[in-house]
């Protein structure tokens, strides 16, 4: 049963706190780092509280100000939302700690803190929105904050990548908004729950589903709409790359999943779902091959995001597998977010030590002399591949299990083949570091950063023990129709 | 929508504007044209929303109008960010045309 609550609840504070932090850090950039630190600890505690509430009392629907949909705008705090909030908080905490050693104390780099908190507030709002139009507003907030983060370093490549990203982001948002307009024309409501009750299969619904899905796929960088991602994530400052790859692309995936679980459930025909899954598999292979042929560290890690996003789209064919078929793909979000954030943080350490140069050939020398970062890179890489004793292993295992029990074993073949490809590029990245050769520690990198990177790598291992708890939390998501 | 035939011109021209804007946004390399095209797409979407306000035979539905106002605010903010980025890119590119294809790393 869905609990009803009004007034200021966990969900409301999860929006208010990062927003207040962003405003404070914006008007007082000198104190930005301390405001951001306090905010991130507070938001992480709130996310834990929200997850605990869902765990004990089940999904919550919050009517802000006591206004009930369709007139009011509701927030939904269910298992799926709580899980995403937790992932954002976990990655946010570590990226925050890392940034303390990355963002210089003065100059315009300090704007990072306000932008990061804006992004966090926008993502929390995105995860909690229970209304298709509000989701549009949060999508735009995420795009604007992310664009500024990509452009932060101010170089020509970064500005160009930010511009391309903004254009794709705005195009995606506008396609999504046109879908919202069609949905409203059809049903006259915007609340996800009310839209789910009305469902429908008409031409207008199919058009809305197509527009919204394509728009969100472009934002999630699903092959072949991924071309903007590698330059954008590759040229952003390291903590921004970590946030963008770990969380922002997942935001678009989250809305897409949410829509197909509720509004478009009547349209979820096998053919359509298989098509989405098939595109995901193409992304796994294309991204994998591009990673394998990259000769620089950050583009390699960025192309790997293109590949790993592909796995998430297996959620759609698994929707047909019965209740909870999609849970495995959502758990993979946590595995990829932690591993990818850690990889980008490690890449940032190595790039800085190597004087800004991240060519694989010369980075290997630095890797030999920096065991902390190299070890973190190894563990995060193992989690990305899905090797045992990491959360990536647990996630891929559940994914394989779902594929086999759902009677669609050919997806399992894709998962395993994609894993081998991931192994190939991770090994290509790590291999040279283990070969004998000259090592040099290069320019100094704050110990704090190397420590935080390694700590996040250890989280990739520890989260492996949270598999059943995570799945239980995700399962606390009310869905009607084929999903459960 | 059958009872509200008067809304069709709005719906139709909204869709037309959306498609025109989409075409220009994708095919034209000039950044200012891209930003304008995004705004044309936005106007098209807003017109479709306005046509939704004429659903039914009674008084116009106020919700789509509230959505359009919010949408305009969002579009203006996005336009401002895009223009600011364009101004930063102008001296670097020596113009406002986006070079074809993503840059090779």
Interface residues (C-beta under 8 A of the other chain):
Chain A: X133 X136 X137 X140 X143 X144 X147 X148 X151 X154 X156 X157 X159 X160 X161 X162 X163 X164 X166 X167 X170 X171 X173 X174 X177 X178 X180 X181 X182 X184 X185 X188 X190 X227 X228 X230 X231 X234 X294 X296 X299
Chain B: X1 X11 X14 X18 X21 X22 X25 X26 X31 X34 X38 X41 X42 X44 X45 X48 X49 X51 X52 X55 X61 X63 X64 X67 X70 X71 X74 X77 X78 X81 X82 X85 X86 X88 X89 X92 X93 X98 X99 X102 X103 X105
